[in-house]
């Protein structure tokens, strides 16, 4: 009888290997199966043998009942859990992935709220440490997270100093004492060779081979000739005091920015060059409507095993074009302003996700959303030092500002709330370019307008930046103060608002005029222009002076 065969699998004394007997398939949970399981009692070995016999007979349903009985006796029986496809996590077994997911969500919420920790590589770590762990950083003797590549550079520099070497500003090269004579002869080291200035300029004119000019406050990666790079670094350094005044703090190290020679090189650096193996350095395409841009995905990949994030402003200086060359200093100052802000307010969480190959789904705005300094202020400060700060002409110290305001006031301004929203749009080059300039006018009003409520709000912001907390909230108060004192802003700038309304009225008038014009056989109004083509050609200029 089948029941006799089943009962024969149940040992009466010590558990011993049991030969598998042929079983007859039964309806799941049939009386005879249940009786056989019950006969095994709490004997784990007997139950294990019974389950094995059912498995060998391809009776998975009955085997499952046995494994469930095993767990009633020993809730931690790993083999039974695995046979039932349960999930082990954190020393616990879960009957379904849904149950496991629910537990992990609740656990993550509790750990974050109670201990400020998140899970990383099967460990709980402080959330504030997560970006640095992703990037492979280490803590220095002071307990601060640092890039190990930076530590190696610092160690190398200390060794150079001990050897008596001196760093040359033009290329950042550490010159050995035995080579000082070559330095004084005006030679430059490229690789292992000493070459003439002309040869060095030719080498450093290539992207990636740039001069690394060591300014007082900034490092300029320049593909311009070395003599022009002196001015590039000097122009950038002129912005420093005003940027400290705007933000209230100084960077821990010299910000890096790039100044590229000619528009073609500037565009190649922004959009990337597949043929040259150069990846794009920005995600938004914003280099199209201004003559400087922020390289939000600018990485140094010279060491592929440990890429470093640079993230900074990029300018261009066309030294061979007499018409364009004077605009170089404006481009440089804007780029320096972007690099300064980036160095005091890094978005390490977003950056670390890119570096750890986890950033594929990142929104281009994630980097900006992570920052405590609002985007309008970052661009506004860069615009301020580009065209609104005091210049070097003692007879007309505010010439740049007056010139900029005169150009802005030829049209109506965006509403202040829209300036603070700061929505750059690659499909509206002129509007985005204007928004950058208007944000500069706002920053000029904040730091130079002498409007008491705005000045007080700005002082609260710089204090928060020094303290390292509350800056985001303080920046919001600046916005509120400026909006509340719009009349003072108008008095300071001469601005007239209503840009959106004026644009709508102009569009309506243009549509009405077009409708009233005679059309040719193709249905095109006389005198119409290909606005799309015009906009496309403008996007290639890269400059919006």
Secondary structure, DSSP 8 states (H G I E B T S, - for coil): -HHHHHHTTS-SSS-------------TT-HHHHHHHHHHTT-HHHHHHHHHHHHHTT-HHHHHHHHHHHHHH-TT-HHHHHHTT-EEETTEEESSHHHHHHHHHHHHHHHHHHH-EEEETTEEEEHHHHHHHHTT-EE-TTS-EE-HHHHHHHHHHHHHHHHT-EE-TTT--EE-GGGHHHHHTT-EEETTEEE-HHHHHHHHTSTTS-EEEE-SSEEEEE-S-HHHHHHHHHHHHTTHHHHHHHHS---SS-EEEEEESSHHHHHHHHH-BGGGTB--S-SS-GGGSSSEEEETT-EE-SSGGG-EE--EEEEE--TT-HHHHTTHHHHHHHHHHHHHHHHHS--HHHHHHHHTT--TT--TTHHHHH-SS-HHHHHHHHHIIIIIS--S-TTSTTHHHHHHHHHHTTS-B--HHHHHH----TT-HHHHHHHHHHHHHHHHHHHHS--HHHHHHHHHHHHHHHHTSSHHHHHHHHHHHHHHTHHHHHHHH---B-HHHHHHHHHHHHHHHHHHS-B-TT--BTT---HHHHHHHHHTT----
